[in-house]
């Protein structure tokens, strides 16, 4: 079996975890957390990064920082993971689902103006597959309507839009270090703070609603409860694991890009035959090879293709079930009419295995098997 995902290990994870234990500091915000913060702030060119226990928690912190209230609205794509909307629903806000672009599968920025109402507070672009949304247009529309922009950059760390790092455009951005992402620590995330007005309060929210961070820096003589917060910071053991990943980030990205390019070349013939469509990366975007997906031709049975791949020892998956069609989406969100691109893409998309260590022979086997699966599905359908 070729697994869909296999976590990448650099070789220093256990060593750094042992160092954290030997240092006698296993709770959060120790030396490894500080190293991760410094590296991310330097490489992204941002004012503040705070590690969190998950990307979900980073998004929840963003919702708290915006002081969202029941009845507020947040525009999000329906084609995303549930965490993107859960963070805002927890504050009583209502997601407003937008359709996606047919090329990148990102939020369709041309729809934003018509989705804004007097209740709209924020827009949440999701950089699908590490390919940047059309951020210039999104920022212009948000500024015109007085909306906050929160980037869900779970896929896109070190991806770029017009030469600038994803996650550095909105007032806030959320990162993921889940084991399926490019850089991992099992479960983990980060809140990127681009608007300095949120920095002090973000530290308070992350430390159970206290000014404990200021106390540890010697800025106050004691720390006290300031406002509602939670325990959003990861342990030092998790940060130590993550540091082993981040210090090798360039090498990991280079390896993933080589695999992505190998897929792109090997699958080109199937696209020319009209059997599928390869990912589209606009010229202004520099992606990070987070995933390789294809959109099967409309007449090809996606379930049959996935079943065939599995039978041949290749684990492939689809992505996502649209949120507007889910029970939760129908209960908590406001759908702005039909979302045809989302519905079509979600029924045609197949994600192929992509992880550091996958060999060129593996990719050729996967592509050959994919071709056989598509043709078998066509034959079954009588084409």
N, C-alpha and C positions, 0 to 999 in steps of 0.2 A: 504493500500500500504506500502510495505517495501521499502524505498527509497534507491537508489544506494549509496548515501552519505548523511551524516548528520553531520554538523560541530560540533566538540567537544569543549565544553566550560568548563573551569576549575572553574569559579565562580569569578575570580578576574579581568576579562577583564574590566568591567565598572568601577570598583574601581580605577584601575590604569589609565584609560583614564581620569577620573575625577581628579586624582592627577596631571596628566600632564597639564590639563587645569588650575587648581588652582595654579600651579607653574608659570603660565604665559609664558610658553615656549611650543608652539605647533608645531613650525617648526622642521626640522630635527636636528639630532645630539645633542639631549639633554640627560638628565640622563637615560631615559629608553633605548635610542639607545646605550649608553655606557654600560649599564648593559647587553644588548643582545650581544654586541661585546665581552665583557669580558667573558661571559659564553661560547660562541661558541669557542673563541680562547683557553680557558682553556680546555674544554671538547674534542675538536678536536686535541689540541696540535699543533696549527698553529701560524704563525707569525702575521697574520692580517686577520680580517674579516670586511667587510664593508656591512652594510645593504643597500639594493636597493629596488626600488619600485616593482620589479618583478624579477623572474629568467631570463626572457627574457632580461631585462636590464643588469643583471649581465653578460650574454653571450655577449651582445653588448659591454660592457666595456672590456671584454676579447679580442674581435676582435680589438678594438681600441688599446689596450695595445700591441698587436702583430704587429701593423702597417700594417695590411693586405692591399694589393693593388689589383686593377683589374688584373685578370689573375692568381692570387695565387689560390692554391687548398687546400681544407680542407677535410680530410677523415672523413665521418660520417656514421652511420647506417641509412638505409632508414626507418627502423622500429623505429620511434621516433616522437615526437611532432615537429611541424613546427618551433618553436622558435629555435631549435637546429641549423637549417640551415639559418633562416632569419638573424640572427645576423651577419653571415659572408657574405651573399649575399648583405646586406646593404653596405658593404665595397668594393663590386665589386668582391669578391672572389667566386670561383666556388666550390660547394659541389661535392664530389666524393662519390657516394653511395657504401657502402659495405654491404654484406649479414650478417646475424646473425647466431649465434650458435643454433643448434636444441634443446639443453638442457636448457640453461638459457635465450635464446632470446636476449642475449647481442651481441655486436660487435664480429664478428668472427676474432680473432686475427691472425689466420693462413692465412688470405687474405691480410694482410697489406703490406707485402713486394712487392707483385705484383702490388699494387695500387699506390705505391709511384712513382712520376715523378719528374723531376727537378723543377717543379712548386709547389710541395707540401710543405706547411708550418706548418701544424698542423694536429693532429688526435684528435677526440672528442669521447671518449667512453661514452656511456650512461648506467648508472647502472639501468637496467630495473627492476622494481618491488622491488627496494632496494637490489638487489643481485649483488654483485660486479663482474665487468668484470675481465678478466685474466690480471691484471695490471702488473705483473712482466714481462710478455712477451711483452705487449704493450710498457712499458717503455724501454725495451731493444731495440726493433725495432725502436722506436722514437729516442733514443740516437744514434743509428747507422746511421740514416739518417739525424740527426740534426733537428728533428721536435719538436715543442712544443706540450705538452699534456694538453688539457683542459677537465676536467671532467664535464659532464652534470650530476649532482647529484640531480636533481629535486626530484627523488623518494627516495634517499638513505641516508638521514641524520641519523647518528648514526648506519648505517649499517657498516659491517666490511669485509675486505678482509685480510686473514692471520693475524688476530688480530689487524689490523690497520684501522682507520676510513676511510670510503669512502670520497672522496673529499680532501684527503691530499696527493695524489700521484702526480698529475699533477702540472705544474707550477701555474695553476689557476683552480678554480672549481666554479660552479654555483649551488646555492641552491634555492629551491622554498618554499614559505609559502602560496601558493594559498589555498583556502578553501577546496580543495580536497586532500591536503597533510596531513601528520601526525601531523604537527604543523603549525598553521595557523594564519593569520592576515587579511583575506579577499583576498587581493592581496599583495604580497611582495616577496622579495628574498634576496640573499646575495652573494657577491663575496668573495670567500676564496682565499687568496694570500699566496701561499707556497714558491714562489721564491721572496726573498726580493728586488730584483732589480725593481719589479713592484710597490712597496708600495707607494712611493712618487707620482709617476705619476698617479696611480689609484685614490689617494685622489684629485688630480687636476682635472682629468676627471669627477669625481663624483660631484664636486662643480663648474659646469659650465665652466670648463677650467681655474679656478683661484686657487691661493694658499691660499684660505680662511681658510682651516683647519690649516695651519701653523700659520696664523694670530691669530686664536682663541687660539692656544697653546702658544702664545706670542713669537713665533720664528722669526716673522717679524713684522715691525711696521705698515704695511698696506698690503692689498692684491690686486693683479692685475691680469689681464688676462694673462695667460701663453700660452695656446694652445686651440685647439678645444675641447670642452667638452659638457656636458649637465647636466640637473638636475636629477640625478639618485637616490638621497637620499629620503627615505620616511619621512613622518611627524612623529612627536613625538607621536601623537595619535595612529598611526599604530604600532610604536615600543612598546608603552605601552600595547597594545593588545597582541603583540607577546611575551612580557616578561611574561605575565600571562601563556602563553603556554609553553615557554622554561623552566620556573622554575618547571614545572610539567612533563618535558619530559620523565623521567624514568617511571613514573606512566602511562603515555599515551602509551608508547612503550610496557610496560608489559601487559596492557589491550588488545592492538592490537595483540600481539603475542598469547595470550590466544585464541582470536577469530580465528586467522589463524590456530592454532593447532587444534581447534575444527573442522574447515572446513576440514583440511587435513585428520583427522581421519574419519569423517563422509562420505567423498567422496571416500575413499579407495576401497570400494566395487565396485563402478562404474568403477574405473580404472581396477580392476581385471576382470571385465566383458568385458573389451575392448571397453567401450563406450566413454572414455575420457582419457586424461593424466593429472595428477596433476603437479603442479610446481615442478621443480627440483632445489634444493639448494645444490651446491657442498659443500663438507666437509670443504673446506678452507674459506667458506663465512658465515658470520653471518648476516642474513637479519633483516630488521626492520618492517616486516609485513605491508609494504605499501599497498599491494593489494593481493587479492586472485583471481587467474584466473584458468581456465581449458582450455585445447585444446581438442575440441570435436573430436571424431573419424572422419576420412575423409568422411565416407559415411553419416554422420549426417548433416542435413540442419541447419546451424547456425541461419539463419533468422527465421526459424520455431520455433526453441528453444526459441529465444528471444521473439517472439510473444506470445508463450505459457506462458512464465514466466510473461510477462506484463499482460496478461489476468487473471492470478492468483494473481495479486497484488504485483508482485516482479519486481522491476526496475533493470535490468541488461544491460550491454553495451558491445560493442566490442572495440578493441584497437589494432593498429591504421590502417588507410588507408595508405599503404606504400607511402612514399614521391616520390619514383622513378616513380610511376604510376600516380601521380597527374599532373595537368597542370603546376603548378609552378615548380615541379621537372623536367619535361621534358624541360621547358624553361631555367632554370637557372643552372641545374646540369649536371655533366658528369656521366653517369651510366656505370659501368664497366662490361657490359654483364648481363646475367640473374641473378636474386636473388631468387632462388627457395625456400629457407627456409623462407625468409621474406614473399613471396607470399603465401606459404602454411599456415604458422602460423597466418598471419593476417586474413585469411579466416576461421580459426577454433577457434579462441580465444574468450572466454566469460569471462568477469569480473563480479564477484559476489559482492553484497553489503558487505562492511566491514567498520564499523565505531564504535567508542567507544559508548557503550550503546546498541548495538545489543545484543540480548539475545541468550542463548543456544537454546531455543525453536525456535527462529527465524531462526537460522542456520539449525536446523533439518527440519524445514518447507521448507526452500530454497532448501536444498539438495533433499528432497523428491519430490519437485515440479520440480527440474532440472531433476531428474530421469524420472518422468512422461513425461516431455517435450521431452526428448531424445527418449523415447520409442514411443511416439506419432509421432515424426518425422520419425522414422524408419518405423512405420506402414504405414504412408502416402506414403513413398517411396517404399513400397511393399516388405520390407525385412522381 
